[in-house]
Amino acid sequence: MEMRELRPGDAARCAELEKILFPDENPWSENVFMVEFAHPHTFYLGAFEQDGDAEGQLLGYAGMAMLGPRDDPEFEIHTIGVDPGHQRRGIARLLMDNLMLVADNFDAQVFLEVRTDNEPAIAMYERYGFTNQGIRRNYYQPSGADAYTMSRPSRSER
Ligand SMILES: CC(C)(COP(=O)(O)OP(=O)(O)OC[C@H]1O[C@@H](n2cnc3c(N)ncnc32)[C@H](O)[C@@H]1OP(=O)(O)O)[C@@H](O)C(=O)NCCC(=O)NCCS
């Protein structure tokens, strides 16, 4: 597996995976990914299959945004997804390890929203020290599904 920061040329594949992974939730388009990658305070990472010496297909992606002042920021996970044919192989863990390293380097708290019925993702976030902070009703559209807000304390608060 190869990891690197995502760039505009990866947006179409991200959008393709989103359509498969979030069919009920207004999956992000290629254009939305382009805007996200270009934002100065976001960090998007991809996990790529290796194809000999060449870079293979994008199998997983994750991104988060830095909010607030640079000397005391918070982070918010915007999205994470892994190709259904390659799940449960530790790809999300690789992505999360890197995102959490960035947050810990800033000694920052991390927030996210997750569907209340998304057991795999909730289990993963709990393994990273996220805890449930409350429920946001009808957070996801058009499904109307509820979300939990979860947060992970900064390194110094853990
Ligand atoms: C959640 C998701 C990103 C996990 O990706 P993955 O590459 O399969 O995850 P990993 O193999 O790295 O597993 C990481 C941890 O997640 C949890 N996990 C992942 N899949 C799980 C499942 N089906 N059931 C229970 N726990 C699961 C486990 O705690 C796992 O750690 P372990 O393997 O040591 O037990 C993937 O299921 C996915 O893309 N889901 C659809 C998109 C989504 O819901 N994203 C989150 C939006 S908030």
PDBQT file of the ligand as one rigid body, heavy atoms in Angstrom, charges set to zero:
ROOT
HETATM    1  C1  LIG A 201     -15.535   2.385   8.205  1.00  0.00    +0.000 C 
HETATM    2  C2  LIG A 201     -14.552   1.968   7.097  1.00  0.00    +0.000 C 
HETATM    3  C3  LIG A 201     -13.858   3.215   6.564  1.00  0.00    +0.000 C 
HETATM    4  C4  LIG A 201     -13.502   1.010   7.715  1.00  0.00    +0.000 C 
HETATM    5  O1  LIG A 201     -12.554   0.701   6.703  1.00  0.00    +0.000 OA
HETATM    6  P1  LIG A 201     -11.655  -0.622   6.737  1.00  0.00    +0.000 P 
HETATM    7  O2  LIG A 201     -10.465  -0.399   5.866  1.00  0.00    +0.000 OA
HETATM    8  O3  LIG A 201     -12.487  -1.800   6.453  1.00  0.00    +0.000 OA
HETATM    9  O4  LIG A 201     -11.207  -0.666   8.272  1.00  0.00    +0.000 OA
HETATM   10  P2  LIG A 201      -9.938  -1.421   8.879  1.00  0.00    +0.000 P 
HETATM   11  O5  LIG A 201      -9.773  -2.764   8.267  1.00  0.00    +0.000 OA
HETATM   12  O6  LIG A 201      -8.754  -0.515   8.868  1.00  0.00    +0.000 OA
HETATM   13  O7  LIG A 201     -10.421  -1.614  10.385  1.00  0.00    +0.000 OA
HETATM   14  C5  LIG A 201     -10.261  -0.597  11.355  1.00  0.00    +0.000 C 
HETATM   15  C6  LIG A 201     -11.187  -0.875  12.530  1.00  0.00    +0.000 C 
HETATM   16  O8  LIG A 201     -12.522  -0.514  12.177  1.00  0.00    +0.000 OA
HETATM   17  C7  LIG A 201     -13.439  -1.386  12.837  1.00  0.00    +0.000 C 
HETATM   18  N1  LIG A 201     -14.211  -2.071  11.807  1.00  0.00    +0.000 N 
HETATM   19  C8  LIG A 201     -14.039  -1.977  10.463  1.00  0.00    +0.000 A 
HETATM   20  N2  LIG A 201     -14.984  -2.708   9.833  1.00  0.00    +0.000 NA
HETATM   21  C9  LIG A 201     -15.767  -3.240  10.781  1.00  0.00    +0.000 A 
HETATM   22  C10 LIG A 201     -16.919  -4.067  10.759  1.00  0.00    +0.000 A 
HETATM   23  N3  LIG A 201     -17.457  -4.499   9.594  1.00  0.00    +0.000 N 
HETATM   24  N4  LIG A 201     -17.487  -4.398  11.934  1.00  0.00    +0.000 NA
HETATM   25  C11 LIG A 201     -16.973  -3.971  13.114  1.00  0.00    +0.000 A 
HETATM   26  N5  LIG A 201     -15.867  -3.204  13.206  1.00  0.00    +0.000 NA
HETATM   27  C12 LIG A 201     -15.284  -2.836  12.054  1.00  0.00    +0.000 A 
HETATM   28  C13 LIG A 201     -12.609  -2.340  13.663  1.00  0.00    +0.000 C 
HETATM   29  O9  LIG A 201     -12.460  -1.762  14.947  1.00  0.00    +0.000 OA
HETATM   30  C14 LIG A 201     -11.299  -2.329  12.918  1.00  0.00    +0.000 C 
HETATM   31  O10 LIG A 201     -10.210  -2.671  13.691  1.00  0.00    +0.000 OA
HETATM   32  P3  LIG A 201      -9.793  -4.257  13.776  1.00  0.00    +0.000 P 
HETATM   33  O11 LIG A 201      -9.765  -4.775  12.359  1.00  0.00    +0.000 OA
HETATM   34  O12 LIG A 201      -8.452  -4.214  14.406  1.00  0.00    +0.000 OA
HETATM   35  O13 LIG A 201     -10.861  -4.903  14.591  1.00  0.00    +0.000 OA
HETATM   36  C15 LIG A 201     -15.274   1.199   5.958  1.00  0.00    +0.000 C 
HETATM   37  O14 LIG A 201     -16.125   0.234   6.525  1.00  0.00    +0.000 OA
HETATM   38  C16 LIG A 201     -16.088   2.082   5.026  1.00  0.00    +0.000 C 
HETATM   39  O15 LIG A 201     -15.565   2.618   4.038  1.00  0.00    +0.000 OA
HETATM   40  N6  LIG A 201     -17.381   2.232   5.323  1.00  0.00    +0.000 N 
HETATM   41  C17 LIG A 201     -18.268   3.039   4.456  1.00  0.00    +0.000 C 
HETATM   42  C18 LIG A 201     -17.948   4.505   4.562  1.00  0.00    +0.000 C 
HETATM   43  C19 LIG A 201     -18.143   5.001   5.984  1.00  0.00    +0.000 C 
HETATM   44  O16 LIG A 201     -19.070   4.619   6.656  1.00  0.00    +0.000 OA
HETATM   45  N7  LIG A 201     -17.249   5.913   6.428  1.00  0.00    +0.000 N 
HETATM   46  C20 LIG A 201     -17.342   6.533   7.740  1.00  0.00    +0.000 C 
HETATM   47  C21 LIG A 201     -18.258   7.717   7.667  1.00  0.00    +0.000 C 
HETATM   48  S1  LIG A 201     -18.374   8.537   9.237  1.00  0.00    +0.000 SA
ENDROOT
TORSDOF 0
